[in-house]
Structure formats: structure tokens, C-alpha cells
């Protein structure tokens, strides 16, 4: 019985870790969303290293100059 209890505890811990990891994941745009911002990225953020929200932050700083389709992506990423 102790083995079964150990397995249940490990499974519960793994499940809670997966939920935490899911919450920590940054916004992940689809290929279609990335295409909507490609020109704006090339104009304002070229050379920016992706990760930890840097691209969205860069695009946000240029928000007034972004294409309408890219503004939608930036708005969605802020939610």
C-alpha cells in the first residue's frame, strides 16, 4: 500500500507542476498571427531576441505606428 500512496503523490505533484508551467508560458502567436506582424517586426524590432515577451514589448512601444492586424495581436497578447 505504501507504494500506491507514493505513486498517487507523485502523480498529484506532476499534475500541479504542469498547471504551474502552463500559467508561466508566454503568449505564443500562431503562424497567421506572426505573419500579421512580420512587416512591423522587420520595421521596428528587427534583431530583437525572441523570448520572455521581448517582441510583444517592442511592438507595444510602437503601437501607434503598427498595422491594424498587428495591433490586434499585441492587444491579444496583453490579455
Secondary structure by P-SEA (a helix, b strand, c coil): caaaaaaaaaaaaaaaaaaaaaaaccccccaaaaaaaaaaaaacccccccccaaaaaaaaaacccccaaaaaaaaaaac
